[in-house]
């Protein structure tokens, strides 16, 4: 199975409601689609969201990276020589993690197709069904409480609450939500780097005093502030999850060695795809640190790949793969079945994707 071409396109998928965090507000998913074509007629699918405020990758950067660097490095190579493909992709250019992730995902899709097996079975085959949380965007406390109730009515039992704009208001937000949903529902909070270390400790300590029962807090401080992250971890009892601080296996190793966080969040758009994500899983297993698998605001192609990883590895114990259920529609034919909180894999080869509707090709 030899690579003959890499085609690029884009999709636009409207969201059910605007997605709001401490960093941005988004009304639709606007992602780049990668199709890797082969001489056997097989097509591998990948996807990358332009998320400049987190990865630094814009639409133009993703397209340019793949067109000008990745494509010329991979065309003509055989999927059977998979390790060579991964090394070639990694060396084709530095950084550009989202572009690399989209190509990496498409290559793994073809790898599964080559051997006629679903990807999650090739990677470990731990389970076939996973349960995801759903994100509640940052708004005023009353609106967030209403959104939380709506999510529970849809069947979700774990909510990830976006905070980080104002610590005092964040406490009010969490009190309003906990009062609205009761204590049978798990609440996670994601500050998206929005607090300073001492501010984070003060706010989270207050939430503890109020008995808000927070499962964990995600990335309370700036991504580069590893010492600040450790300060928060050392001074609160709520577990701390490192997200934007972890892009590469090297980043993960630093967090693990310094014990700067209690948990690691793996996102394929940060790691550059599944190849590096698997390395982080292995390191986390060595240190006995559980992982969460998350996503940016993505449609089903790349989230589907994250689902396969989550289903393959026992070290991934927490799931935040709600991107597709935040969308009004699903343009992807095949792949995992997203039934609100429940995600079920099928046994089609690779990622099990049969096509994508509404692609606007760029070449």
SVG drawing of the C-alpha trace seen along z (x, -y; Angstrom):
<svg xmlns="http://www.w3.org/2000/svg" viewBox="-34 -38 48 46">
<polyline fill="none" stroke="black" stroke-width="0.4" points="0.0,0.0 2.0,-3.0 1.1,-6.7 0.3,-8.4 -1.1,-11.7 -2.1,-13.8 -5.2,-16.0 -6.4,-18.8 -9.8,-20.2 -11.8,-22.1 -15.1,-21.5 -17.4,-23.9 -19.7,-22.5 -22.0,-24.8 -22.1,-24.3 -25.3,-23.8 -24.3,-26.8 -21.3,-29.1 -18.2,-27.6 -16.7,-30.0 -13.5,-29.6 -11.1,-32.0 -9.2,-32.2 -11.8,-32.4 -15.4,-32.2 -16.3,-30.0 -19.5,-29.5 -18.5,-26.6 -15.9,-24.0 -13.6,-25.1 -11.1,-22.3 -8.6,-21.1 -9.2,-17.6 -6.3,-15.4 -6.9,-12.6 -3.9,-10.3 -4.5,-8.3 -2.8,-5.1 -2.2,-2.9 -4.7,-0.3 -7.5,-2.8 -7.5,-3.0 -7.9,-6.5 -6.7,-7.5 -8.5,-10.4 -7.0,-13.0 -8.2,-16.4 -6.7,-19.5 -8.4,-22.4 -6.7,-25.8 -6.4,-26.7 -3.9,-29.6 -4.4,-30.6 -3.4,-27.1 -1.2,-25.3 -0.2,-28.4 -1.4,-26.6 -3.6,-28.7 -5.4,-27.4 -2.7,-28.8 0.1,-27.3 -1.5,-23.9 -2.1,-23.9 1.3,-25.3 3.1,-22.8 1.5,-19.8 1.7,-21.2 5.3,-22.5 6.9,-20.0 5.0,-16.9 3.5,-15.9 6.8,-15.8 8.4,-13.8 5.7,-11.0 4.4,-10.6 5.9,-7.3 6.4,-5.7 4.8,-2.4 2.4,-2.2 4.1,1.2 7.2,-0.7 5.3,-2.5 8.2,-3.5 10.0,-5.1 6.8,-7.1 6.7,-8.3 10.3,-9.4 9.9,-11.1 6.8,-13.0 8.6,-14.1 11.7,-15.3 9.7,-17.0 9.6,-20.3 9.7,-21.4 6.6,-22.2 3.4,-22.4 1.8,-19.8 -1.7,-20.1 -0.5,-19.6 1.6,-16.6 -1.4,-15.2 -3.7,-15.3 -1.2,-13.4 -0.3,-11.0 -4.0,-10.1 -4.5,-9.5 -1.4,-7.2 -2.6,-5.2 -6.0,-4.9 -4.2,-3.3 -2.1,-1.2 -5.3,0.4 -6.7,0.8 -3.5,2.5 -4.0,5.2 -7.8,5.3 -8.2,4.4 -9.8,1.6 -7.1,-0.7 -8.0,-0.3 -7.3,3.4 -3.9,2.8 -3.0,0.4 -4.1,2.5 -7.8,3.4 -8.6,2.7 -12.3,1.9 -14.8,1.1 -17.0,-1.6 -16.1,-4.7 -18.0,-7.4 -17.3,-11.1 -18.0,-14.2 -19.4,-17.4 -18.1,-20.9 -20.1,-23.8 -19.0,-27.1 -18.1,-30.0 -21.1,-32.5 -22.9,-34.1 -23.6,-31.6 -27.3,-31.3 -26.8,-30.5 -24.1,-27.9 -26.5,-26.3 -29.2,-26.0 -26.7,-24.6 -25.6,-22.1 -29.2,-20.9 -29.7,-20.6 -26.6,-18.4 -27.8,-16.1 -31.2,-15.8 -29.2,-14.6 -27.7,-11.8 -24.3,-13.2 -23.2,-12.5 -19.8,-14.3 -19.5,-18.0 -16.4,-19.9 -16.9,-23.5 -15.0,-26.3 -13.7,-29.0 -10.6,-31.2 -12.0,-34.7 -12.5,-36.0 -11.7,-33.9 -14.4,-35.3 -17.0,-35.0 -15.7,-31.4 -16.6,-30.5 -20.1,-31.8 -20.4,-29.9 -19.4,-26.6 -21.8,-27.2 -24.7,-27.9 -23.9,-24.7 -23.5,-22.5 -26.7,-23.8 -28.5,-23.1 -27.2,-19.6 -26.8,-18.2 -24.0,-15.8 -24.6,-12.8 -23.0,-14.6 -19.2,-14.8 -17.8,-18.4 -14.5,-19.0 -13.2,-22.5 -10.9,-23.9 -9.3,-27.3 -7.5,-27.3 -4.4,-29.0 -6.7,-31.8 -5.4,-32.1 -2.1,-33.1 -0.7,-30.4 -1.7,-32.1 -5.0,-33.1 -5.7,-29.5 -4.9,-28.2 -7.1,-30.8 -10.0,-30.1 -9.7,-26.3 -9.4,-26.3 -12.6,-28.4 -14.3,-25.8 -13.1,-23.1 -14.4,-25.0 -17.8,-25.4 -17.9,-21.6 -18.3,-21.8 -16.7,-18.4 -14.5,-19.1 -13.1,-16.0 -10.0,-17.8 -8.9,-21.2 -7.4,-21.4 -4.5,-23.8 -5.1,-26.4 -2.0,-28.5 0.0,-29.5 1.3,-26.7 5.0,-27.7 4.7,-28.1 5.7,-24.6 6.8,-25.9 3.5,-27.6 1.6,-24.5 3.6,-22.5 2.8,-25.2 -0.9,-24.7 -0.6,-20.9 1.3,-21.0 -1.1,-23.4 -4.6,-22.1 -6.2,-18.7 -8.1,-18.9 -6.1,-16.9 -4.5,-19.0 -4.5,-18.0 -1.7,-19.4 -3.1,-20.2 -1.5,-23.1 1.8,-22.4 2.1,-19.1 2.7,-19.1 5.5,-16.6 6.7,-13.4 9.5,-15.6 7.0,-18.0 5.2,-15.0 8.4,-13.7 9.2,-17.0 5.8,-17.1 6.1,-13.5 9.6,-13.9 8.8,-17.1 5.4,-15.8 4.0,-19.1 0.6,-17.7 -1.5,-14.7 -2.8,-13.9 -1.8,-14.3 -4.1,-15.4 -3.3,-14.0 -4.6,-15.8 -3.5,-14.6 -3.3,-18.2 -0.7,-19.0 1.3,-15.8 1.5,-15.8 -0.7,-12.7 -1.0,-9.1 2.7,-8.2 3.8,-10.6 0.6,-10.2 1.5,-6.5 4.9,-7.4 3.2,-9.7 0.9,-6.8 3.9,-4.5 5.7,-7.1 2.5,-7.7 2.2,-4.0 5.8,-3.9 5.1,-6.8 1.6,-5.5 -0.1,-8.7 -3.5,-8.4 -4.3,-10.2 -7.2,-12.0 -7.8,-12.1 -9.1,-15.4 -9.7,-17.3 -9.8,-20.8 -13.0,-21.9 -12.9,-19.2 -15.2,-17.3 -15.4,-13.5 -12.3,-12.5 -9.6,-13.5 -11.8,-12.8 -12.5,-9.4 -8.7,-8.7 -8.6,-9.8 -11.5,-7.4 -9.4,-4.6 -6.5,-5.5 -8.7,-5.8 -10.3,-2.4 -6.8,-0.8 -5.0,-2.0 -6.0,-1.3 -3.9,-4.3 -6.4,-6.6 -9.1,-6.7 -10.8,-10.0 -12.5,-11.0 -13.2,-14.5 -14.1,-13.8 -17.3,-15.8 -16.4,-17.7 -18.8,-15.9 -21.8,-16.1 -21.3,-19.9 -21.9,-20.1 -25.3,-20.5 -24.5,-17.9 -22.0,-15.2 -20.5,-15.2 -18.4,-12.1 -19.7,-8.8 -18.7,-5.8 -16.3,-5.8 -17.2,-5.6 -20.8,-6.1 -21.3,-9.2 -24.6,-8.7 -24.4,-11.7 -22.2,-10.5 -21.6,-7.0 -19.1,-6.4 -18.9,-3.0 -16.4,-1.7 -17.1,0.6 -14.8,3.2 -14.3,1.7 -10.6,1.5 -8.5,-1.5 -10.7,-4.4 -13.7,-3.0 -14.4,-6.2 -16.1,-5.8 -16.2,-9.4 -16.8,-13.0 -19.7,-15.2 -19.3,-18.8 -15.5,-18.9 -14.3,-22.0 -11.0,-20.8 -8.1,-23.2 -6.1,-21.7"/>
</svg>
